[in-house]
Amino acid sequence: FDGGVYYSNNDICLQGLHGKTHYTNKPIALTSSEMPKLNGSHIFGGMLQEHFGHFLTESIGRIWALKHLSSKFNSIVFYHRVPNGRIPRFVREIMEVLAPNIQINIILQPTIIEELAVPTHIEKNGMLYGHSVMQEAVYPLKNIRSGTAKRLYISRSKLNLNDGGILFEELIENYLEAEGYVIIHPEKMTINEQIAAYNGAEELIFAEGSSLHLYSLVARPSQRIFIIWRRKIADHFGWQIGTFGGPKHVYGELCIDSLFVPPNGEVCARALLDFSDLSMQLYKNDFISSHLWIPLPRHEIEQEMGRLEIATKRRYLEKKLRLTNH
């Protein structure tokens, strides 16, 4: 998915290169002089990712310039990670808040643009962070307020079965509901509904995933955050939250007994948690009042994996391991 910006002499504009860990953006040399032309003034948005988390970490890092450039722009132009790829609904919803009344323009082929502003991409190691101009750009999100729940559990249990997740997550939901948590499934909500819920909450427990990237943009230092890890601890979540002014400490240590991994790798893995350890962590850090979460019997685990294999039409290999920080 190489692409980028070229000067009129066909030299590559380094400011337009895409920043991503373990990836070097190398746009190919332009050979044709016969290209369509886009008139007017436009701003370069970079590469548009259609994955929710990657869009938030890789594709909004240039919109800060809208508040600092004097020109009136006809559109924000992106090139898509996938040729002829779609623009997901959440992209339009996010951009309507962060860049209202500005058209999104997907460049499908090498195009001459009359005037193009190419802002710096705000990122470190491929991750959007809370630089002061980026905090200014996302500030409108903090004004979205209608959420009333003070305790939230942000679940992955309703996602597609081919997405990675946590086995028996519904049990976690049941335990937390008994503690007064409201269970939300972000993929069933609009962006405004998600943001409103995060803005209204005081204690938030996340099943680790892309929802943390959206939360980061509105995080407050007074909030308390716990992450239930389903793979390994990813320090970038806590770091990103902190750069946008959120709490400096994120709770949650690894408590994975096994990973059930399909042949295509751990992206779609299912984590079997040590429920006793998880509940003790939540209890010790004052997220719940009782820590008597019961370990699951082996026959129920085998039954659940059999059901999952039938539903996804793939075999899972159990990696029996203990991923823990203790």
PATI-280876 format. One line per 5 residues: their letters; for each residue x, y, z of C-alpha. Coordinates in nm, 4 decimals. Layout:
a) X,Y,Z ~ ...
% end
This chain:
fdggv) 0.0000,0.0000,0.0000 ~ 0.2796,0.2410,-0.0878 ~ 0.1718,0.5871,-0.1871 ~ 0.2416,0.9476,-0.1152 ~ 0.2975,1.2978,-0.2445
yysnn) 0.5288,1.4116,-0.5254 ~ 0.6533,1.7533,-0.6205 ~ 0.5964,1.8810,-0.9729 ~ 0.9412,1.7488,-1.0715 ~ 0.8343,1.3984,-0.9534
diclq) 1.0594,1.4028,-0.6442 ~ 0.8975,1.2406,-0.3411 ~ 0.7749,1.4776,-0.0686 ~ 0.9209,1.3297,0.2503 ~ 0.6584,1.5088,0.4592
glhgk) 0.3936,1.2899,0.2949 ~ 0.5462,0.9529,0.3847 ~ 0.3404,0.7215,0.6042 ~ 0.4868,0.6402,0.9440 ~ 0.4299,0.2886,1.0788
thytn) 0.6363,0.0535,1.2928 ~ 0.8228,-0.2138,1.0927 ~ 0.7170,-0.0547,0.7643 ~ 0.9017,0.1730,0.5251 ~ 0.6873,0.3780,0.2884
kpial) 0.8566,0.3716,-0.0563 ~ 0.6372,0.5318,-0.3222 ~ 0.7220,0.4127,-0.6729 ~ 0.8643,0.6482,-0.9335 ~ 0.6064,0.8256,-1.1493
tssem) 0.6422,0.7546,-1.5177 ~ 0.3279,0.8929,-1.6782 ~ 0.2657,1.2606,-1.7399 ~ -0.0962,1.1987,-1.8405 ~ -0.2898,1.2252,-1.5170
pklng) -0.6308,1.3569,-1.4138 ~ -0.6260,1.6958,-1.2429 ~ -0.7993,1.7978,-0.9215 ~ -0.8517,2.1726,-0.9098 ~ -0.8682,2.3826,-0.5979
shifg) -0.6977,2.3678,-0.2582 ~ -0.6834,2.0405,-0.0679 ~ -0.5165,1.9011,0.2420 ~ -0.3324,1.5705,0.2467 ~ -0.4762,1.3247,0.4993
gmlqe) -0.2349,1.0411,0.4215 ~ -0.3209,0.6735,0.4022 ~ -0.6743,0.5752,0.4981 ~ -0.6907,0.2580,0.7026 ~ -1.0291,0.0823,0.7040
hfghf) -0.9572,-0.1039,1.0301 ~ -1.1057,0.0900,1.3241 ~ -0.7972,0.0911,1.5472 ~ -0.5502,0.1517,1.2668 ~ -0.7584,0.4399,1.1325
ltesi) -0.7434,0.6080,1.4726 ~ -0.3703,0.5525,1.5173 ~ -0.2524,0.6092,1.1586 ~ -0.5040,0.8135,0.9589 ~ -0.6050,1.1179,1.1639
griwa) -0.2596,1.2470,1.2526 ~ -0.2653,1.5319,0.9972 ~ -0.6056,1.6877,1.0684 ~ -0.4562,1.9192,1.3304 ~ -0.3550,2.1478,1.0428
lkhls) -0.7151,2.2446,0.9697 ~ -0.7032,2.4873,1.2636 ~ -0.3665,2.6344,1.1654 ~ -0.3698,2.6795,0.7874 ~ -0.5267,2.9917,0.6425
skfns) -0.6478,2.8473,0.3123 ~ -1.0027,2.7303,0.2541 ~ -0.9842,2.3673,0.1527 ~ -1.2152,2.1848,-0.0869 ~ -1.1415,1.8436,0.0647
ivfyh) -0.9130,1.6183,0.2645 ~ -0.7487,1.3745,0.0251 ~ -0.6449,1.0230,0.1213 ~ -0.5096,0.7272,-0.0656 ~ -0.6623,0.3987,0.0495
rvpng) -0.4646,0.1131,0.1978 ~ -0.6681,-0.1237,-0.0206 ~ -0.7140,-0.0366,-0.3908 ~ -1.0788,0.0634,-0.4454 ~ -1.1389,0.0077,-0.0740
riprf) -1.4517,0.1261,0.1016 ~ -1.4893,0.4148,0.3459 ~ -1.6364,0.2640,0.6651 ~ -1.9186,0.4429,0.8437 ~ -1.7006,0.5168,1.1475
vreim) -1.4552,0.7118,0.9280 ~ -1.7287,0.9509,0.8188 ~ -1.8634,0.9786,1.1745 ~ -1.5230,1.0652,1.3207 ~ -1.4397,1.3111,1.0462
evlap) -1.7780,1.4844,1.0809 ~ -1.6776,1.5770,1.4356 ~ -1.3079,1.6496,1.3806 ~ -1.3329,1.8071,1.0337 ~ -1.6950,1.9179,0.9897
niqin) -1.8251,2.0229,0.6496 ~ -1.5100,1.9100,0.4690 ~ -1.5374,1.6494,0.1960 ~ -1.3347,1.3263,0.2089 ~ -1.1695,1.2599,-0.1258
iilqp) -1.0109,0.9218,-0.2043 ~ -0.7436,0.9406,-0.4737 ~ -0.7706,0.6216,-0.6811 ~ -0.4923,0.6878,-0.9334 ~ -0.1932,0.9198,-0.9724
tiiee) -0.3499,1.2663,-0.9784 ~ -0.2232,1.6210,-1.0238 ~ -0.3613,1.8456,-0.7481 ~ -0.3616,2.2188,-0.8051 ~ -0.2727,2.3099,-0.4449
lavpt) -0.1988,2.0561,-0.1718 ~ -0.1055,2.1241,0.1899 ~ 0.0989,1.8397,0.3407 ~ 0.0987,1.8638,0.7227 ~ 0.3341,1.6801,0.9545
hiekn) 0.1995,1.3397,1.0563 ~ 0.1702,1.3424,1.4371 ~ 0.3044,1.0006,1.5370 ~ 0.5765,0.8250,1.7306 ~ 0.6702,0.4711,1.6300
gmlyg) 0.3630,0.4590,1.4078 ~ 0.1247,0.5612,1.6877 ~ -0.0833,0.8786,1.7126 ~ -0.0074,1.0638,2.0346 ~ -0.1277,1.3675,2.2229
hsvmq) 0.0946,1.6427,2.0868 ~ -0.0539,1.9802,2.1830 ~ -0.1847,2.0446,1.8301 ~ -0.3458,1.6993,1.8272 ~ -0.5115,1.7583,2.1635
eavyp) -0.6505,2.0815,2.0218 ~ -0.7802,1.8953,1.7145 ~ -0.9684,1.6290,1.9120 ~ -1.0999,1.8637,2.1805 ~ -1.4504,1.8777,2.0219
lknir) -1.4922,1.5117,2.1216 ~ -1.4868,1.6112,2.4883 ~ -1.8046,1.8140,2.4372 ~ -2.0077,1.5058,2.3393 ~ -2.1915,1.4364,2.6632
sgtak) -2.4983,1.2277,2.7330 ~ -2.3528,0.9193,2.8994 ~ -2.4835,0.8555,3.2489 ~ -2.3139,0.5277,3.3507 ~ -2.0294,0.5814,3.5964
rlyis) -1.8933,0.2266,3.5608 ~ -1.8405,0.0739,3.2153 ~ -1.7224,-0.2587,3.0817 ~ -1.6206,-0.2288,2.7167 ~ -1.6712,-0.5781,2.5761
rskln) -1.5606,-0.7706,2.2670 ~ -1.8149,-1.0503,2.3099 ~ -2.0394,-0.9431,2.0189 ~ -1.7615,-0.9035,1.7621 ~ -1.7263,-1.1368,1.4657
lndgg) -1.6084,-1.4810,1.5770 ~ -1.3084,-1.4454,1.3469 ~ -1.1844,-1.1523,1.5550 ~ -0.9622,-1.2266,1.8514 ~ -1.1212,-1.2328,2.1916
ilfee) -1.1668,-1.3811,2.5359 ~ -1.3310,-1.7161,2.6007 ~ -1.6418,-1.6987,2.8211 ~ -1.6430,-1.3194,2.8138 ~ -2.0162,-1.3293,2.8840
lieny) -1.9314,-1.4556,3.2330 ~ -1.7118,-1.1511,3.2904 ~ -2.0061,-0.9376,3.1827 ~ -2.2364,-1.1142,3.4303 ~ -1.9923,-1.0700,3.7180
leaeg) -1.9389,-0.7022,3.6401 ~ -2.3084,-0.6291,3.5930 ~ -2.3604,-0.7567,3.9464 ~ -2.1023,-0.4967,4.0557 ~ -2.2945,-0.2138,3.8906
yviih) -2.1098,-0.1935,3.5603 ~ -2.2943,-0.1124,3.2387 ~ -2.1841,-0.3413,2.9554 ~ -2.1314,-0.1781,2.6170 ~ -2.0399,-0.3239,2.2781
pekmt) -1.8821,-0.0364,2.0813 ~ -1.9355,-0.1926,1.7382 ~ -2.3126,-0.1678,1.7999 ~ -2.2903,0.2056,1.8781 ~ -2.2281,0.5227,1.6839
ineqi) -1.9045,0.7118,1.7436 ~ -2.0968,0.9837,1.9280 ~ -2.2582,0.7235,2.1544 ~ -1.9213,0.5674,2.2345 ~ -1.7594,0.9018,2.3111
aayng) -2.0544,1.0105,2.5269 ~ -2.0260,0.6903,2.7292 ~ -1.6514,0.7413,2.7849 ~ -1.6979,1.1057,2.8795 ~ -1.9584,1.0168,3.1401
aeeli) -1.7748,0.7281,3.3068 ~ -1.5466,0.7319,3.6104 ~ -1.4298,0.3680,3.6095 ~ -1.3758,0.1800,3.2838 ~ -1.2745,-0.1821,3.2308
faegs) -1.1697,-0.2696,2.8756 ~ -1.1337,-0.6007,2.6996 ~ -0.8099,-0.5038,2.5256 ~ -0.8660,-0.3813,2.1721 ~ -0.9199,-0.0898,1.9365
slhly) -1.1768,0.0808,2.1591 ~ -0.8862,0.1979,2.3753 ~ -0.7606,0.4163,2.0903 ~ -1.0900,0.6061,2.0698 ~ -1.1093,0.6376,2.4471
slvar) -0.7555,0.7825,2.4521 ~ -0.8756,1.0917,2.2670 ~ -1.1103,1.1917,2.5523 ~ -0.9377,1.0359,2.8541 ~ -0.9416,1.2357,3.1783
psqri) -0.6810,1.2111,3.4568 ~ -0.9507,1.1503,3.7194 ~ -1.0750,0.8313,3.5521 ~ -0.9654,0.4832,3.6592 ~ -0.8829,0.2318,3.3841
fiiwr) -0.8358,-0.1465,3.3939 ~ -0.7384,-0.3482,3.0853 ~ -0.8121,-0.7209,3.0572 ~ -0.5347,-0.8435,2.8304 ~ -0.6145,-1.1086,2.5707
rkiad) -0.2693,-1.1382,2.4114 ~ 0.0258,-0.9681,2.5748 ~ 0.0613,-0.6369,2.7487 ~ 0.0929,-0.3640,2.4866 ~ 0.2560,-0.0656,2.6528
hfgwq) 0.1463,0.1680,2.3744 ~ -0.2116,0.1719,2.5084 ~ -0.1174,0.3214,2.8437 ~ 0.1378,0.5510,2.6816 ~ -0.1147,0.6858,2.4316
igtfg) -0.3780,0.7409,2.7006 ~ -0.1262,0.9371,2.9077 ~ -0.0168,1.1611,2.6188 ~ -0.3755,1.2783,2.5690 ~ -0.4051,1.3761,2.9349
gpkhv) -0.5602,1.0569,3.0695 ~ -0.4693,0.8723,3.3897 ~ -0.0987,0.8071,3.4273 ~ -0.1556,0.4559,3.5592 ~ -0.3521,0.1825,3.3820
ygelc) -0.4388,-0.1242,3.5909 ~ -0.4350,-0.4852,3.4763 ~ -0.1724,-0.7581,3.4630 ~ -0.1587,-1.0660,3.2432 ~ -0.3600,-1.3638,3.3640
idslf) -0.3770,-1.5879,3.0544 ~ -0.3650,-1.9636,3.1091 ~ -0.3880,-2.0665,2.7428 ~ -0.4144,-1.9210,2.3961 ~ -0.6242,-2.1050,2.1379
vppng) -0.4558,-2.0091,1.8120 ~ -0.5816,-2.0721,1.4552 ~ -0.3374,-2.1618,1.1754 ~ -0.3137,-1.8001,1.0558 ~ -0.1614,-1.6815,1.3821
evcar) -0.2425,-1.5063,1.7068 ~ -0.4359,-1.2097,1.5653 ~ -0.7539,-1.4205,1.5852 ~ -0.6535,-1.6084,1.9019 ~ -0.8915,-1.6719,2.1902
alldf) -0.7559,-1.6229,2.5402 ~ -0.8492,-1.8512,2.8288 ~ -0.8117,-1.6416,3.1420 ~ -0.7447,-1.7406,3.5003 ~ -1.0715,-1.6050,3.6395
sdlsm) -0.9512,-1.6319,3.9997 ~ -0.6436,-1.4218,3.9245 ~ -0.8430,-1.1684,3.7229 ~ -1.1025,-1.1214,3.9946 ~ -0.8310,-1.0836,4.2587
qlykn) -0.6617,-0.8120,4.0530 ~ -0.9904,-0.6266,4.0123 ~ -1.0654,-0.6649,4.3830 ~ -0.7232,-0.5491,4.5061 ~ -0.7446,-0.2400,4.2870
dfiss) -1.0974,-0.1516,4.4048 ~ -1.2810,-0.2190,4.0802 ~ -1.5051,-0.4890,4.2355 ~ -1.6171,-0.5779,4.5882 ~ -1.5867,-0.9602,4.5668
hlwip) -1.3154,-1.1760,4.4083 ~ -1.4799,-1.5193,4.4125 ~ -1.4830,-1.5760,4.0378 ~ -1.4873,-1.9517,3.9819 ~ -1.2392,-2.1275,3.7458
lprhe) -1.4060,-2.3049,3.4549 ~ -1.4106,-2.6853,3.4381 ~ -1.2148,-2.8451,3.1545 ~ -1.5144,-3.0070,2.9874 ~ -1.6847,-2.6668,2.9462
ieqem) -1.3706,-2.5253,2.7856 ~ -1.3555,-2.8165,2.5398 ~ -1.7249,-2.7795,2.4565 ~ -1.6839,-2.4076,2.3906 ~ -1.3830,-2.4613,2.1647
grlei) -1.5712,-2.7298,1.9724 ~ -1.8564,-2.4875,1.9151 ~ -1.6132,-2.2155,1.8067 ~ -1.4357,-2.4451,1.5608 ~ -1.7660,-2.5403,1.3987
atkrr) -1.8787,-2.1776,1.3787 ~ -1.5512,-2.0468,1.2315 ~ -1.4692,-2.3576,1.0225 ~ -1.1132,-2.3642,1.1488 ~ -0.9082,-2.5666,1.3934
ylekk) -0.7463,-2.4081,1.6978 ~ -0.4238,-2.5205,1.8600 ~ -0.4041,-2.4717,2.2342 ~ -0.0833,-2.3125,2.3536 ~ -0.0758,-2.4083,2.7176
lrltn) 0.1198,-2.1342,2.8839 ~ 0.1025,-1.8986,3.1701 ~ 0.1330,-1.5392,3.0588 ~ 0.1602,-1.3395,3.3787 ~ 0.3483,-1.0534,3.5371
h) 0.3461,-1.2112,3.8820
% end
